């Protein structure tokens, strides 16, 4: 398992918003977006849409899905699965745990699909 990164308090990421952890800070070399979904939970995906270069953190969160701001591809925040065209490849997931009120990101530690 990778070493956890403390992203701060659960109040630091508003519900319906995302925070990007740059690749040089998270150790993966790729930006990771941590989303605070409408279900109250936190999820993490690689920040780049798998269809075309675009930041998923700049997209729209609805329920437990995020919509890419460029071509409206949707991804499941729980599993990373591409939910509609034009995306056909899943986004990479990373484990997020809320511990004592802090959001902890585990880069390179995928989550089991919770569909």
C-alpha positions as CSV (number, residue, x, y, z in Angstrom):
1,X,0.0,0.0,0.0
2,X,1.2,3.5,-0.7
3,X,1.8,6.1,1.9
4,X,-1.2,8.2,2.8
5,X,-1.3,11.9,2.0
6,X,-3.3,14.0,4.4
7,X,-5.5,16.4,2.4
8,X,-6.8,18.3,5.4
9,X,-10.3,18.4,7.0
10,X,-13.4,17.0,5.3
11,X,-14.6,20.7,5.4
12,X,-11.7,21.7,3.1
13,X,-13.5,20.2,0.0
14,X,-17.1,21.4,-0.3
15,X,-19.7,18.8,-1.4
16,X,-19.9,18.9,-5.2
17,X,-16.3,20.1,-5.6
18,X,-12.9,18.5,-6.2
19,X,-9.3,19.2,-5.3
20,X,-6.4,18.3,-7.5
21,X,-3.2,16.8,-6.1
22,X,-0.4,17.3,-8.6
23,X,1.5,14.3,-9.8
24,X,4.8,15.6,-8.4
25,X,3.2,15.8,-4.9
26,X,1.3,12.5,-5.0
27,X,4.2,10.4,-6.3
28,X,2.4,9.0,-9.3
29,X,3.5,11.6,-11.9
30,X,-0.1,12.1,-12.8
31,X,-2.6,14.5,-11.3
32,X,-5.3,13.0,-9.0
33,X,-8.6,14.6,-8.4
34,X,-10.3,14.0,-5.1
35,X,-14.1,14.5,-5.3
36,X,-16.6,15.2,-2.5
37,X,-19.6,13.6,-4.0
38,X,-23.3,14.3,-3.3
39,X,-23.5,11.1,-1.3
40,X,-21.2,12.7,1.2
41,X,-18.3,10.4,0.4
42,X,-14.9,11.2,-1.1
43,X,-13.5,9.5,-4.2
44,X,-10.3,9.9,-6.2
45,X,-9.7,9.4,-9.9
46,X,-6.8,10.3,-12.2
47,X,-7.7,13.9,-13.1
48,X,-7.5,13.4,-16.9
49,X,-10.5,12.3,-19.0
50,X,-9.7,9.1,-20.8
51,X,-11.3,10.3,-24.0
52,X,-9.4,13.6,-24.5
53,X,-7.1,15.8,-22.4
54,X,-9.4,17.6,-19.9
55,X,-9.4,18.0,-16.1
56,X,-12.2,15.9,-14.6
57,X,-12.0,18.2,-11.5
58,X,-13.3,21.0,-13.7
59,X,-16.3,18.8,-14.6
60,X,-19.7,18.6,-12.9
61,X,-20.5,16.2,-10.1
62,X,-24.0,14.6,-10.0
63,X,-24.6,11.9,-7.5
64,X,-21.6,9.7,-7.7
65,X,-20.7,10.6,-11.3
66,X,-18.5,13.3,-12.8
67,X,-19.1,14.7,-16.2
68,X,-16.1,15.8,-18.3
69,X,-16.3,19.5,-19.2
70,X,-15.2,19.0,-22.8
71,X,-17.3,16.3,-24.4
72,X,-19.7,15.3,-21.6
73,X,-18.3,11.8,-21.0
74,X,-19.3,10.6,-17.5
75,X,-17.3,8.5,-15.1
76,X,-18.5,6.6,-12.0
77,X,-16.6,8.1,-9.0
78,X,-16.8,4.7,-7.2
79,X,-15.3,2.5,-9.9
80,X,-13.8,4.9,-12.5
81,X,-16.0,3.2,-15.1
82,X,-16.8,5.2,-18.2
83,X,-20.6,5.6,-18.1
84,X,-21.2,7.0,-21.6
85,X,-19.6,7.9,-24.9
86,X,-17.3,9.3,-26.0
87,X,-15.2,7.8,-23.2
88,X,-14.8,4.0,-23.4
89,X,-11.8,3.5,-21.0
90,X,-12.2,3.7,-17.2
91,X,-10.4,6.3,-15.2
92,X,-7.9,5.0,-12.7
93,X,-9.1,5.0,-9.1
94,X,-7.2,5.7,-5.9
95,X,-8.2,4.9,-2.3
96,X,-9.6,7.7,-0.1
97,X,-10.3,7.2,3.6
98,X,-11.8,9.7,6.1
99,X,-9.9,9.3,9.4
100,X,-10.6,11.4,12.5
101,X,-12.2,14.1,10.3
102,X,-9.2,14.2,7.8
103,X,-9.3,13.1,4.2
104,X,-6.5,10.7,3.5
105,X,-5.5,9.8,-0.1
106,X,-3.6,6.6,-0.9
107,X,-2.1,7.1,-4.4
108,X,-1.7,4.0,-6.5
109,X,-3.9,2.0,-4.2
110,X,-7.0,1.2,-6.3
111,X,-10.4,0.7,-4.7
112,X,-12.5,-2.3,-5.3
113,X,-15.5,-1.5,-7.5
114,X,-18.5,-0.5,-5.4
115,X,-21.2,-0.2,-8.1
